[in-house]
């Protein structure tokens, strides 16, 4: 029986690895293809036009990549900051209208982004937030907050607030209670939520374009016009850059979590 389970698990692992690597392999082929028409399985010819473009504009592209990373990290930090108290309220307290609040929090995931951006854009123009970095950060919170609140809320429903109450009874301040009790319990969820929020913010195109007005340039803003114009070679190369950045930060978040729980040479996860 164990051999059957092991064999099945290996088959699933190989299947998922194949399904995950196949799109990346196709992107790599697109990025070096000169001509690739149906029904040919492989491109008819190859060139390095996309990578020459990246090298020639490397300094400018690097600035955009670092700007996009900084923007997404800022959104991630603010989202987690707002999500913790909201998740605690929804996960540990019962109050009238709680179900309605939970539904309202999830509405940005249900309503199309174009609807949100169009409605808020006029409001942002009046506030002077249109075409600004601050306006883009705020609009990115709309699709990111539901993920952060939802993930942390599930953890609060499990751990409750009994540990915090005990610490407060023993004389710990609110800050010490949060840093020494709540934060370690929430850390796995915070890292997981941060990883997801970063990718969601990093990949925002429509919201950034409408609210940023083309003045706030991110990697997604540069990449999507090539996709819309059908330039699969450039789109493939820039997609590889996009995936590489996301993958690096996935590894960074995972490393942060492991280091956080490394105590006296032992790993507790």
C-alpha atoms as a printed R data frame, in Angstrom:
    type eleno elety resid chain resno       x      y       z
1   ATOM     1    CA   UNK     A     1   0.000  0.000   0.000
2   ATOM     2    CA   UNK     A     2   2.820  2.419   0.876
3   ATOM     3    CA   UNK     A     3   4.483  1.688  -2.466
4   ATOM     4    CA   UNK     A     4   1.227  2.487  -4.268
5   ATOM     5    CA   UNK     A     5   0.870  5.799  -2.400
6   ATOM     6    CA   UNK     A     6   4.517  6.647  -3.076
7   ATOM     7    CA   UNK     A     7   4.171  5.830  -6.754
8   ATOM     8    CA   UNK     A     8   0.965  7.900  -7.012
9   ATOM     9    CA   UNK     A     9   2.599 10.836  -5.222
10  ATOM    10    CA   UNK     A    10   5.580 10.692  -7.575
11  ATOM    11    CA   UNK     A    11   3.259 10.656 -10.592
12  ATOM    12    CA   UNK     A    12   1.373 13.697  -9.295
13  ATOM    13    CA   UNK     A    13   4.646 15.505  -8.558
14  ATOM    14    CA   UNK     A    14   5.960 14.846 -12.065
15  ATOM    15    CA   UNK     A    15   2.641 15.907 -13.589
16  ATOM    16    CA   UNK     A    16   2.601 19.193 -11.659
17  ATOM    17    CA   UNK     A    17   6.265 19.823 -12.508
18  ATOM    18    CA   UNK     A    18   5.528 19.227 -16.195
19  ATOM    19    CA   UNK     A    19   2.453 21.478 -16.155
20  ATOM    20    CA   UNK     A    20   4.407 24.176 -14.333
21  ATOM    21    CA   UNK     A    21   7.502 24.071 -16.527
22  ATOM    22    CA   UNK     A    22   5.735 23.692 -19.879
23  ATOM    23    CA   UNK     A    23   4.466 27.324 -20.044
24  ATOM    24    CA   UNK     A    24   7.935 28.600 -19.063
25  ATOM    25    CA   UNK     A    25   9.520 26.467 -21.791
26  ATOM    26    CA   UNK     A    26   7.073 27.922 -24.326
27  ATOM    27    CA   UNK     A    27   7.910 31.468 -23.152
28  ATOM    28    CA   UNK     A    28  11.617 30.738 -23.551
29  ATOM    29    CA   UNK     A    29  11.013 29.527 -27.111
30  ATOM    30    CA   UNK     A    30   8.888 32.584 -27.884
31  ATOM    31    CA   UNK     A    31  11.618 34.892 -26.540
32  ATOM    32    CA   UNK     A    32  14.173 33.578 -29.052
33  ATOM    33    CA   UNK     A    33  11.846 32.851 -31.959
34  ATOM    34    CA   UNK     A    34  11.982 34.817 -35.161
35  ATOM    35    CA   UNK     A    35   9.085 33.080 -36.867
36  ATOM    36    CA   UNK     A    36   6.750 30.500 -35.342
37  ATOM    37    CA   UNK     A    37   3.630 29.744 -37.315
38  ATOM    38    CA   UNK     A    38   1.018 27.056 -36.839
39  ATOM    39    CA   UNK     A    39   1.177 24.040 -37.117
40  ATOM    40    CA   UNK     A    40   4.934 23.925 -36.525
41  ATOM    41    CA   UNK     A    41   5.842 22.475 -33.130
42  ATOM    42    CA   UNK     A    42   9.070 24.504 -32.985
43  ATOM    43    CA   UNK     A    43   9.946 27.960 -34.386
44  ATOM    44    CA   UNK     A    44  11.120 28.071 -37.987
45  ATOM    45    CA   UNK     A    45  13.994 30.391 -37.100
46  ATOM    46    CA   UNK     A    46  15.546 31.993 -34.052
47  ATOM    47    CA   UNK     A    47  16.997 35.367 -33.110
48  ATOM    48    CA   UNK     A    48  18.030 37.275 -29.998
49  ATOM    49    CA   UNK     A    49  16.209 40.506 -30.857
50  ATOM    50    CA   UNK     A    50  14.344 40.624 -27.545
51  ATOM    51    CA   UNK     A    51  17.427 40.066 -25.424
52  ATOM    52    CA   UNK     A    52  19.395 42.640 -27.442
53  ATOM    53    CA   UNK     A    53  16.618 45.103 -26.673
54  ATOM    54    CA   UNK     A    54  16.823 44.221 -22.968
55  ATOM    55    CA   UNK     A    55  20.615 44.665 -22.955
56  ATOM    56    CA   UNK     A    56  20.508 47.928 -24.904
57  ATOM    57    CA   UNK     A    57  17.861 49.330 -22.564
58  ATOM    58    CA   UNK     A    58  19.160 47.497 -19.514
59  ATOM    59    CA   UNK     A    59  19.703 50.585 -17.351
60  ATOM    60    CA   UNK     A    60  16.206 51.946 -17.955
61  ATOM    61    CA   UNK     A    61  14.601 48.519 -17.627
62  ATOM    62    CA   UNK     A    62  16.468 47.883 -14.387
63  ATOM    63    CA   UNK     A    63  15.150 51.157 -12.975
64  ATOM    64    CA   UNK     A    64  11.601 50.111 -13.879
65  ATOM    65    CA   UNK     A    65  12.091 46.675 -12.305
66  ATOM    66    CA   UNK     A    66  13.414 48.129  -9.044
67  ATOM    67    CA   UNK     A    67  10.636 50.738  -9.038
68  ATOM    68    CA   UNK     A    68   8.045 47.974  -9.536
69  ATOM    69    CA   UNK     A    69   9.591 45.959  -6.694
70  ATOM    70    CA   UNK     A    70   9.563 48.973  -4.380
71  ATOM    71    CA   UNK     A    71   5.953 49.727  -5.269
72  ATOM    72    CA   UNK     A    72   4.835 46.145  -4.663
73  ATOM    73    CA   UNK     A    73   6.756 45.900  -1.382
74  ATOM    74    CA   UNK     A    74   5.132 49.134  -0.193
75  ATOM    75    CA   UNK     A    75   1.694 47.782  -1.095
76  ATOM    76    CA   UNK     A    76   2.518 44.503   0.651
77  ATOM    77    CA   UNK     A    77   3.610 46.236   3.865
78  ATOM    78    CA   UNK     A    78   0.558 48.531   3.979
79  ATOM    79    CA   UNK     A    79  -1.795 45.648   3.171
80  ATOM    80    CA   UNK     A    80  -0.419 43.485   5.989
81  ATOM    81    CA   UNK     A    81  -0.534 46.475   8.354
82  ATOM    82    CA   UNK     A    82  -4.231 47.009   7.634
83  ATOM    83    CA   UNK     A    83  -5.093 43.309   7.388
84  ATOM    84    CA   UNK     A    84  -3.937 42.313  10.892
85  ATOM    85    CA   UNK     A    85  -6.469 44.386  12.904
86  ATOM    86    CA   UNK     A    86  -9.238 43.724  10.362
87  ATOM    87    CA   UNK     A    87  -8.563 39.978  10.443
88  ATOM    88    CA   UNK     A    88  -8.489 39.979  14.241
89  ATOM    89    CA   UNK     A    89 -11.873 41.715  14.414
90  ATOM    90    CA   UNK     A    90 -13.434 39.294  11.936
91  ATOM    91    CA   UNK     A    91 -11.709 36.189  13.284
92  ATOM    92    CA   UNK     A    92 -12.144 36.622  17.040
93  ATOM    93    CA   UNK     A    93 -15.233 38.795  17.567
94  ATOM    94    CA   UNK     A    94 -18.913 38.402  16.784
95  ATOM    95    CA   UNK     A    95 -20.895 41.526  15.962
96  ATOM    96    CA   UNK     A    96 -23.991 42.529  14.050
97  ATOM    97    CA   UNK     A    97 -23.372 42.787  10.321
98  ATOM    98    CA   UNK     A    98 -20.184 40.696  10.424
99  ATOM    99    CA   UNK     A    99 -21.233 38.572   7.451
100 ATOM   100    CA   UNK     A   100 -22.008 41.682   5.414
101 ATOM   101    CA   UNK     A   101 -18.575 43.133   6.202
102 ATOM   102    CA   UNK     A   102 -16.896 39.900   5.061
103 ATOM   103    CA   UNK     A   103 -18.814 40.029   1.770
104 ATOM   104    CA   UNK     A   104 -17.936 43.698   1.233
105 ATOM   105    CA   UNK     A   105 -14.244 42.940   1.797
106 ATOM   106    CA   UNK     A   106 -14.347 40.351  -0.986
107 ATOM   107    CA   UNK     A   107 -16.185 42.585  -3.479
108 ATOM   108    CA   UNK     A   108 -12.953 43.908  -5.114
109 ATOM   109    CA   UNK     A   109 -12.289 40.317  -6.215
110 ATOM   110    CA   UNK     A   110 -15.780 40.004  -7.696
111 ATOM   111    CA   UNK     A   111 -16.195 43.401  -9.370
112 ATOM   112    CA   UNK     A   112 -14.112 43.821 -12.571
113 ATOM   113    CA   UNK     A   113 -11.004 45.972 -12.158
114 ATOM   114    CA   UNK     A   114 -12.068 48.323 -14.957
115 ATOM   115    CA   UNK     A   115 -15.234 49.159 -13.024
116 ATOM   116    CA   UNK     A   116 -13.311 49.954  -9.840
117 ATOM   117    CA   UNK     A   117 -10.653 51.981 -11.632
118 ATOM   118    CA   UNK     A   118 -13.121 54.003 -13.717
119 ATOM   119    CA   UNK     A   119 -15.264 54.903 -10.723
120 ATOM   120    CA   UNK     A   120 -12.371 55.817  -8.441
121 ATOM   121    CA   UNK     A   121 -10.378 57.647 -11.122
122 ATOM   122    CA   UNK     A   122 -12.735 60.646 -11.123
123 ATOM   123    CA   UNK     A   123 -12.598 60.766  -7.327
124 ATOM   124    CA   UNK     A   124  -8.787 60.584  -7.411
125 ATOM   125    CA   UNK     A   125  -8.625 63.460  -9.926
126 ATOM   126    CA   UNK     A   126 -10.551 65.657  -7.502
127 ATOM   127    CA   UNK     A   127  -8.205 64.677  -4.665
128 ATOM   128    CA   UNK     A   128  -5.095 65.213  -6.781
129 ATOM   129    CA   UNK     A   129  -4.120 61.527  -6.521
130 ATOM   130    CA   UNK     A   130  -4.454 60.701 -10.221
131 ATOM   131    CA   UNK     A   131  -1.169 60.189 -12.104
132 ATOM   132    CA   UNK     A   132   0.719 59.872  -8.804
133 ATOM   133    CA   UNK     A   133   2.597 57.073  -7.072
134 ATOM   134    CA   UNK     A   134   0.446 57.458  -3.952
135 ATOM   135    CA   UNK     A   135  -2.703 57.026  -6.025
136 ATOM   136    CA   UNK     A   136  -1.325 53.824  -7.592
137 ATOM   137    CA   UNK     A   137  -0.386 52.435  -4.162
138 ATOM   138    CA   UNK     A   138  -3.893 53.138  -2.843
139 ATOM   139    CA   UNK     A   139  -5.617 51.554  -5.857
140 ATOM   140    CA   UNK     A   140  -3.407 48.457  -5.535
141 ATOM   141    CA   UNK     A   141  -4.765 47.977  -2.021
142 ATOM   142    CA   UNK     A   142  -8.212 47.189  -3.425
143 ATOM   143    CA   UNK     A   143  -7.303 43.803  -4.993
144 ATOM   144    CA   UNK     A   144  -4.680 43.037  -2.316
145 ATOM   145    CA   UNK     A   145  -6.550 43.680   0.946
146 ATOM   146    CA   UNK     A   146  -9.104 40.866   0.438
147 ATOM   147    CA   UNK     A   147  -6.280 38.299   0.199
148 ATOM   148    CA   UNK     A   148  -4.446 39.609   3.251
149 ATOM   149    CA   UNK     A   149  -7.551 39.846   5.423
150 ATOM   150    CA   UNK     A   150  -8.879 36.467   4.328
151 ATOM   151    CA   UNK     A   151  -5.633 34.572   4.994
152 ATOM   152    CA   UNK     A   152  -4.981 36.196   8.385
153 ATOM   153    CA   UNK     A   153  -8.642 35.860   9.401
154 ATOM   154    CA   UNK     A   154  -8.437 32.082   8.984
155 ATOM   155    CA   UNK     A   155  -5.433 31.988  11.334
156 ATOM   156    CA   UNK     A   156  -7.156 34.157  13.937
157 ATOM   157    CA   UNK     A   157 -10.159 31.810  13.836
158 ATOM   158    CA   UNK     A   158  -7.814 28.955  14.801
159 ATOM   159    CA   UNK     A   159  -5.633 30.615  17.447
160 ATOM   160    CA   UNK     A   160  -8.310 32.905  18.904
161 ATOM   161    CA   UNK     A   161  -7.271 35.566  21.421
162 ATOM   162    CA   UNK     A   162  -6.786 33.395  24.534
163 ATOM   163    CA   UNK     A   163  -2.980 33.657  24.386
164 ATOM   164    CA   UNK     A   164  -3.187 37.424  24.191
165 ATOM   165    CA   UNK     A   165  -5.608 37.532  27.129
166 ATOM   166    CA   UNK     A   166  -3.282 35.386  29.255
167 ATOM   167    CA   UNK     A   167  -0.307 37.605  28.439
168 ATOM   168    CA   UNK     A   168  -2.285 40.723  29.329
169 ATOM   169    CA   UNK     A   169  -3.423 39.169  32.617
170 ATOM   170    CA   UNK     A   170   0.220 38.427  33.480
171 ATOM   171    CA   UNK     A   171   1.073 42.085  33.002
172 ATOM   172    CA   UNK     A   172   2.409 42.290  29.448
173 ATOM   173    CA   UNK     A   173   1.726 45.479  27.540
174 ATOM   174    CA   UNK     A   174  -0.212 45.476  24.276
175 ATOM   175    CA   UNK     A   175   2.994 45.997  22.283
176 ATOM   176    CA   UNK     A   176   4.880 43.176  24.053
177 ATOM   177    CA   UNK     A   177   1.875 40.903  23.684
178 ATOM   178    CA   UNK     A   178   1.740 41.558  19.956
179 ATOM   179    CA   UNK     A   179   5.498 41.201  19.379
180 ATOM   180    CA   UNK     A   180   6.048 38.137  21.573
181 ATOM   181    CA   UNK     A   181   2.747 36.272  21.278
182 ATOM   182    CA   UNK     A   182   0.631 37.326  18.319
183 ATOM   183    CA   UNK     A   183   3.314 38.011  15.724
184 ATOM   184    CA   UNK     A   184   5.085 34.617  16.028
185 ATOM   185    CA   UNK     A   185   1.728 32.860  15.693
186 ATOM   186    CA   UNK     A   186   0.802 34.920  12.648
187 ATOM   187    CA   UNK     A   187   4.209 34.840  10.955
188 ATOM   188    CA   UNK     A   188   3.592 31.825   8.651
189 ATOM   189    CA   UNK     A   189   0.336 33.389   7.458
190 ATOM   190    CA   UNK     A   190   1.961 36.812   7.089
191 ATOM   191    CA   UNK     A   191   4.733 35.382   4.899
192 ATOM   192    CA   UNK     A   192   2.240 33.438   2.766
193 ATOM   193    CA   UNK     A   193  -0.040 36.458   2.416
194 ATOM   194    CA   UNK     A   194   2.904 38.747   1.648
195 ATOM   195    CA   UNK     A   195   4.065 36.477  -1.157
196 ATOM   196    CA   UNK     A   196   0.605 36.444  -2.738
197 ATOM   197    CA   UNK     A   197   0.052 40.183  -2.243
198 ATOM   198    CA   UNK     A   198   3.421 41.013  -3.786
199 ATOM   199    CA   UNK     A   199   2.629 39.007  -6.934
200 ATOM   200    CA   UNK     A   200  -0.882 40.523  -7.212
201 ATOM   201    CA   UNK     A   201   0.498 44.063  -6.922
202 ATOM   202    CA   UNK     A   202   3.487 43.346  -9.159
203 ATOM   203    CA   UNK     A   203   1.227 42.072 -11.953
204 ATOM   204    CA   UNK     A   204  -1.326 44.930 -11.913
205 ATOM   205    CA   UNK     A   205  -1.603 46.515 -15.339
206 ATOM   206    CA   UNK     A   206  -5.056 48.017 -15.810
207 ATOM   207    CA   UNK     A   207  -5.314 49.692 -12.405
208 ATOM   208    CA   UNK     A   208  -1.787 51.082 -12.718
209 ATOM   209    CA   UNK     A   209  -2.431 52.369 -16.244
210 ATOM   210    CA   UNK     A   210  -5.707 54.121 -15.428
211 ATOM   211    CA   UNK     A   211  -4.764 55.659 -12.082
212 ATOM   212    CA   UNK     A   212  -1.087 56.176 -12.971
213 ATOM   213    CA   UNK     A   213  -2.012 57.750 -16.299
214 ATOM   214    CA   UNK     A   214   1.077 56.313 -17.969
215 ATOM   215    CA   UNK     A   215   3.320 58.379 -15.706
216 ATOM   216    CA   UNK     A   216   3.854 55.605 -13.147
217 ATOM   217    CA   UNK     A   217   5.853 53.068 -15.125
218 ATOM   218    CA   UNK     A   218   6.023 49.477 -13.930
219 ATOM   219    CA   UNK     A   219   7.225 46.275 -15.562
220 ATOM   220    CA   UNK     A   220   3.620 45.266 -16.297
221 ATOM   221    CA   UNK     A   221   3.021 48.590 -18.088
222 ATOM   222    CA   UNK     A   222   6.043 47.957 -20.326
223 ATOM   223    CA   UNK     A   223   5.236 44.289 -20.937
224 ATOM   224    CA   UNK     A   224   1.511 44.336 -21.808
225 ATOM   225    CA   UNK     A   225   1.701 46.583 -24.907
226 ATOM   226    CA   UNK     A   226   3.968 43.991 -26.553
227 ATOM   227    CA   UNK     A   227   1.379 41.317 -25.720
228 ATOM   228    CA   UNK     A   228  -1.461 43.426 -27.167
229 ATOM   229    CA   UNK     A   229   0.510 44.178 -30.344
230 ATOM   230    CA   UNK     A   230   1.204 40.476 -30.884
231 ATOM   231    CA   UNK     A   231   4.969 40.798 -30.486
232 ATOM   232    CA   UNK     A   232   5.358 37.393 -28.870
233 ATOM   233    CA   UNK     A   233   9.155 37.556 -28.940
234 ATOM   234    CA   UNK     A   234   9.374 40.691 -26.777
235 ATOM   235    CA   UNK     A   235   6.422 39.590 -24.654
236 ATOM   236    CA   UNK     A   236   8.098 36.242 -23.988
237 ATOM   237    CA   UNK     A   237  11.421 37.819 -22.981
238 ATOM   238    CA   UNK     A   238   9.814 40.366 -20.656
239 ATOM   239    CA   UNK     A   239   7.592 37.641 -19.210
240 ATOM   240    CA   UNK     A   240  10.733 35.690 -18.328
241 ATOM   241    CA   UNK     A   241  12.023 38.781 -16.490
242 ATOM   242    CA   UNK     A   242   8.656 39.110 -14.725
243 ATOM   243    CA   UNK     A   243   8.597 35.450 -13.676
244 ATOM   244    CA   UNK     A   244  12.229 35.596 -12.530
245 ATOM   245    CA   UNK     A   245  11.556 38.555 -10.218
246 ATOM   246    CA   UNK     A   246   8.447 36.882  -8.764
247 ATOM   247    CA   UNK     A   247  10.333 33.617  -8.244
248 ATOM   248    CA   UNK     A   248  13.246 35.373  -6.519
249 ATOM   249    CA   UNK     A   249  10.884 37.039  -4.065
250 ATOM   250    CA   UNK     A   250   9.121 33.723  -3.479
251 ATOM   251    CA   UNK     A   251  12.472 32.290  -2.416
252 ATOM   252    CA   UNK     A   252  13.201 35.367  -0.280
253 ATOM   253    CA   UNK     A   253   9.893 35.090   1.586
254 ATOM   254    CA   UNK     A   254  10.435 31.376   2.165
255 ATOM   255    CA   UNK     A   255  13.975 32.029   3.417
256 ATOM   256    CA   UNK     A   256  12.677 34.709   5.778
257 ATOM   257    CA   UNK     A   257  10.205 32.244   7.247
258 ATOM   258    CA   UNK     A   258  12.848 29.561   7.762
259 ATOM   259    CA   UNK     A   259  15.276 31.997   9.360
260 ATOM   260    CA   UNK     A   260  12.558 33.293  11.656
261 ATOM   261    CA   UNK     A   261  11.952 29.844  13.094
262 ATOM   262    CA   UNK     A   262  15.574 28.808  13.249
263 ATOM   263    CA   UNK     A   263  16.368 28.614  16.965
264 ATOM   264    CA   UNK     A   264  19.691 27.296  18.244
265 ATOM   265    CA   UNK     A   265  20.389 25.519  14.986
266 ATOM   266    CA   UNK     A   266  17.010 23.736  14.897
267 ATOM   267    CA   UNK     A   267  14.255 24.480  12.432
268 ATOM   268    CA   UNK     A   268  10.693 24.686  13.676
269 ATOM   269    CA   UNK     A   269   8.088 25.140  10.990
